Amino acid sequence: MARSTLSFGRFGVPKAVVFMTALVLAHGPARAETLQPFKDELFSYGRVLESRDGGDWLTVDYDEMRDINGRDEVPERRVKRPYVSLGVKRFQENETVDVGGHGLDVFRVGTPQNAAFTVIFLHGRGGDRRLGANDFSFGGNFNRLKNLAVDNGGVYYAPSARSFDSDGAADIAGLIDVVARRSPGRPIILSCASMGSFLCWGVSRDAKAVANLSGMMIMGGATDPDFMKSAAFARKLPLFLSHGSADKTYMADDQAALYTRLRKGKYPTRFVLFQAGTHGTPVRMTDWRDAINWILTR
């Protein structure tokens, strides 16, 4: 398996009545009420093979025949209809956001102003904002995220990364600044998949961006050996990790080692390992509601 290192130089009224109350804190972004359920019976983690550290480490059973072939109408292309609710499309659009004097193309679902919380998802190599907007790929997991955002008064952004270097990280830091001004004091969660993790680790070095974040998620991504030198580490920004044990692109053992090191230092971190899962498994199988709620309650 390859080892990588990093270098940087739904309609209707959204249950809300269920809209979440954000609490303004003196030492960073607000915390919010936890998200209400949405299709939890279909998307919650299945059989847990191992749980330790009070549930902060989970090893979850994964089976391709069940979790892809049994879930999808067309394997890896179109999930079965019960997994999606498409009324949420009424609340989504593409836009171009000014970040540092140039445009960043993003997909957005939910009301951008005064959102109760924000989730930003970054794709990997070969992707763009369309990946995070697709309702039917990855087992319907992005459709669930869309519905969780709208139903709970939040907003979800999926930008197209310009590059996976320091320039790309600067773009995302600029987007975080825009989001923070649109919804002052509200939680912002940055999530990155595969090579998109390079951008998460890059943003983790930007003190201004980190000050506006409530947590970060790395799904099937690379490990940053210098994370302990970052602004995010200094602030103890909650870090959620998910990975497939059979990932041949980035090694699960590297992420497990990072988790263990952080855990020993009492750093707020969580690790979900999908037993026998491959590189794309975390994007398909990570329970968005569980991960977001874990971050919002740190």
N, C-alpha and C positions, 0 to 999 in steps of 0.2 A: 504494500500500500504506500502511496506517495506521502511524503512528509513535507509540509509547507512552512515557510517562515515569511514574515511580513517585513515590509520596509516602507517608511514614509518620510522624506528630507526636511307597513310595508307599505311601509305603506300605511295609510291612515295616520292617526296620531301615534308616534312611536312610544308605546307603553309608558309614556313618560311623565307624565304622571309617574313613570319609571325613570324620568330624567334624573341623573345623579347629582347630588349636592357636592360641590367641590369645596374643600376646606383650605383656606389660605394659611400656609405655614410660614413661619419666620425664616426657616433655613432651607428653602428650596421650593420646588413646585408643589402645588396642592396635591393632596390625596383625594380619591373619590370613593364613593360607594362601589361595592363590587357589582359586576355585570349580572344581569338576570339571565336565566337559562334560555338557550335556543338550540333545539334538536340535540340536547345532551345525550339522549338515549342512542343516537347514531354516532356521535363524535367523541364521547368521553373515552378515556383509555380503557382498553379491554383487560385481559388477565394480567395482573401484576405479578411478575416472577420474583421480584425482590424489591423491598422497600427498606431504606435505612435513613439515618440522620433525620428522624421525625418526618419522613416522607419527602425530604429534599432530594434524595436519590431514588429514582424509580427505574427498574428494568421492566419493560413492558413487552409482552408477547406480540410478535409480528409474524404474519403468515401471508405470503404473496397470493396464494390461491383464495384465501378468504378476504384479505384487505385490498386487493386490486381486482381480481377476476370476479369475486363475489359481490363487490361493491359497484363496479363499473358496468355500464351497458356496452361500452366499447373500451376495453382495457387501456388505461392511462390517457384516454382522450375524452370520454364522456361518462360522467357518473350517472347512476340511476336517478330517476326523477324525485323520489322521496327525499334525497339529500339536499335539494335546492329549493329555495323560495325566491321567485324572480320578481316579486313586486318591488323589491329593493332597487331595481333598475331605475325607478322613477326618481331616485335621489342621487344619481351618479352622473358625473360628467368628466370630460378631459379639460385641463386648463394648462396654461403656461405661466409659471411663477417666476418673478424676477428675483434672482439670487446673485448678488454682487455685480449687477449690471448686465447680466445675460439671462436668457430664458432657460428654465428647467421644465420639461414636459412631465406632467403628473396626471395620474388618474385619481379622482376623488369621489368618495361616496359619503354623504352626510353633510350637515350644515357646517361650513367652515368657521363662522363667527361664534365665539363663546361656546364652543363644543365642550361637553363635560370631560372628554378625554380625547387624545389623538393617538392613532397607531400609524406608523410609517413602515412600509415593507420594501426591502431592497432585493431585487432579483440577482441571479448570478450571471456568469458569462453567457453571451448569446441571447439574453432576454431583454425585455424592456417593460414599460408600464403595463403592457397587455397581459403579461403573465399573472400579475397580481390582481388583474381585473376579471380573469376568466372564471366564470361561474361553474363550469363543468369539469375542468381538469383538476388534478390533485385531489380526487375524491370529493369535490365540492367544498373543500376546506376554505377557499377564499370567499365563496358565497356565504358560508357561515360567518366569517369575519365581517363581511359587509352588513349582514343582518344584525350581528351583535353591536356594531357601531351605531346603526340607525335606531335600533330599538332602545338603546341606552343613552341616546342623546350625544353620541360621540361622532368622530369623523375619522375616516381611513384614507390614507394617501399611498399610492404606489408610483414612485417616480421612475423615469428612465435614466439610468446611470450614464453619465457622459464617459466615464472611465473608472477604473478600479485602483486609482492612485491618489496622491494627495489632492489633485484637482477635483476628482470625484468626491472625495471626503469633504472638501470645502463647499461644494455644491449642496451636499446634504446638511452640513452645518448651517448654510444659508437658508435651506428649507425649514430647519428647526427654528431658526430665528423668526421666519415669517409666521409659522404656526403659533409660536409663543406670543406674537403680537396679535394674532387673530383671536386667540383664546387665552388671555392673560391669566397666569397662575394655575392653569389646569394641567393635569398630567399628560406627558408625552412619552410614548414608548417607541423606541427604535428597534426594528427587527430586520435581520439580515440572513439571507440563505446563501449557501455555497460560497462562490467568490465574492458575493456581496458582503461577506463578513469582513473583507479587507476595508470596506467603507465604515463599518461599525467600529472596527479597531482604530481607524483613522480619526473618526469623530471622538473617540474616547480620549484623545489627546488634546481636544479643543475645550479649554476650560469654560468658555462662554456657552458653547453648545451643551456641555455636560450639566451646567447649572440649570438648564431648562428641561433636562430629561428626568423621568421618574424611573426608567429602567431600560435594559437592553436585552435583546434576544438574539442568539446565534443558533441557526438551524442547519445542521450538516455543513458547518463552515470550518475554516482554518482556525488554528490556535495562534494567538499572539504571545510570543515568549516574553515580550516587554510590557505586557499589560500592567504589571505591578508598578511601572514608572508613569502611568497615565493619570490624567486628571480624574477620570472615572474611578480608578482604584482609590485615589486619595479621598474621594468623596463617598466611597462605598456605595456606588450606584448599583442597585440590584441587577444581577446577571443571570439570565435563564439560558441554559444550554440544552439542545436536543440533538441526538445523533443516532445513526444506524450502526450497529456493531459490525456489519459487513461492508461498510463504506470503503471503497477502494480509491477515492479521490483525496479525502482528508481522513486521517486516522482517528477512530473513536478513542483509542488509548490516550491520544494527546489531550483531547477535551476532558477525559476522565481525570487525567493527571492535573490539569488546570483546576478542575472542580475540587479535587482533594487538597491541593495547595491552598486555594482560597478558603475552603472550609476550615482548615487548621487555623487560619488567621481570623476566624469568626466573621468572614466576609459574607454578605447576603447573596447566596448563589444556589441554584437548583439545577439538577441534571436529570434528563429523561433519556434513557438508552433504549432503543427499539431493537430487541434481540433478533438477529438475522436481517435487520433492515439494511437497505442499500443507501446510495447517496441521496436519492430524492425522497426517501421515506419520511424524514422529519417535516418536510413541507406538507406532505399528505396527511400525516398522522398526529402532528402536534396539536394538542387540545388548546385552541386559542383562548377559550374562556378561562380554563384552568390557569394558563400561563399569565394572562393579563391580570386576573384576580390575585395571583400570587404576588405580582409586582405591585399592584395597587395597595396591598395590605402590608407591605414591608414597612 
